[in-house]
Amino acid sequence: MENKIKKVFLYPSEFSLHSAYKTLLSNSPKGYNFSYSYNRNSLFEKFKNYSALKKLYRFIVQITGIDLSQKIVKHDSVPKDTDLVFSMGIIYNGSKPWVIDILDNPYSLSGYNYNLFIKNKKDIEKKLLEGNCKAVICANESSLNLMKKHFSKKLIKKIRLLRPAVAFSDKFSKREEQKVFQILFMGSTKNPEDFYIKGGLETIKCFEKLSEKYNNLKLVIRCSVPPEVKSQIVNNPKIQIIENRISDEELENLYLNSQVLSCPAHIYMLMSWLESMSHGLPIVALDTYASKDYIKDNINGFLIKPSKNIPYDNPSYPVNVRSLEFIDAIKKVDYRVIQDLCVSFEKLINNEKLRKTMGENNVHLIKQKFSIETRNRELKKFLDKLSI
């Protein structure tokens, strides 16, 4: 008699599904069926497209000290026949067995509000230690280290390291050398603020400097660009801006037609990194939060020492990246960082063998650590041990 397939529900349905979870739906581990339903009429859906409302939400949370996301989420949205709730970074207050996945950092447990996290840390730990919370999952070592910093050894025993996965593309090997050396920058197509946080300004400054020396460069920016920046680059024939959503096929072509990913981000960019790695692209990034969990300096990319002028040493980092103080610091460009970025890009521009080697190292790393097969094997092993 075959074992019953266990039903796992991705929670909450009030949030749009992060791309890191989509392969769980299309390729669940054997013996498990992951499902998800998107509540398009939720308050979060209405807030999502209005930056002013987002800022108002953050202000209310800061003043009241209440994580409104925990209050608004409907815990009864979980299907009755669910065997396990797989929470995407938010506390589940229902009665079913559940695990929580911390995809970026533990401050997601309090709506990405550091002060609220510190205030409610004991209550958060108490909730995570309850019997129906079967485990806490961390996506990388940096997240795991933050958990160890803030919580007791008893809770740490419930933590499991489970790396995210990306679909592998074998088309990278067919990439042909082109006359134009294309640098790719990825960011949010919805939030112009992300342009600064993900290193868009540094990328442009570096590209402008490199263009003075090399005539065959092109920069593709797939990101919403703030008006004050766009007005300065929109007429540059060597810069292409893509602000709208594109198809999976168009996105793949974008990777295949590029030679390197520029990512001097001030936070880590999970799927952009993994997708670039799977397509054999070297990555030039800042050595900031979680970068070393994915990028090995001089092996599959270059890690640049970040500026001392930006408040990475603030206790609330990395959630303080959206503060006015942090954004203002980014806008005051550190030209030492730009110079270091340029040096790394020049190594890749001038050395086809190095680009190929780093690209192959990235593909090997994907197969070894971040493939769907590896993720499913580890996830199945972990889920099989749970008493559900």
Secondary structure as UniProt FT lines:
FT   STRAND          6..11
FT   TURN            13..14
FT   HELIX           19..21
FT   HELIX           22..26
FT   TURN            30..31
FT   STRAND          32..35
FT   TURN            40..41
FT   HELIX           43..48
FT   HELIX           51..64
FT   HELIX           68..72
FT   HELIX           75..77
FT   TURN            80..81
FT   STRAND          84..87
FT   STRAND          98..102
FT   HELIX           106..110
FT   TURN            111..112
FT   HELIX           114..119
FT   HELIX           121..128
FT   TURN            131..132
FT   STRAND          133..138
FT   HELIX           141..150
FT   HELIX           153..156
FT   TURN            157..158
FT   STRAND          159..161
FT   HELIX           170..174
FT   STRAND          181..186
FT   HELIX           193..197
FT   TURN            198..199
FT   HELIX           200..211
FT   TURN            212..213
FT   STRAND          217..222
FT   HELIX           227..233
FT   TURN            234..235
FT   TURN            237..238
FT   STRAND          239..242
FT   HELIX           248..256
FT   STRAND          260..263
FT   HELIX           270..278
FT   TURN            279..280
FT   STRAND          283..286
FT   TURN            289..290
FT   HELIX           291..293
FT   TURN            298..300
FT   STRAND          301..304
FT   TURN            308..309
FT   TURN            312..313
FT   TURN            315..318
FT   HELIX           319..322
FT   HELIX           324..331
FT   HELIX           335..350
FT   HELIX           352..365
FT   HELIX           366..370
FT   HELIX           372..384
//
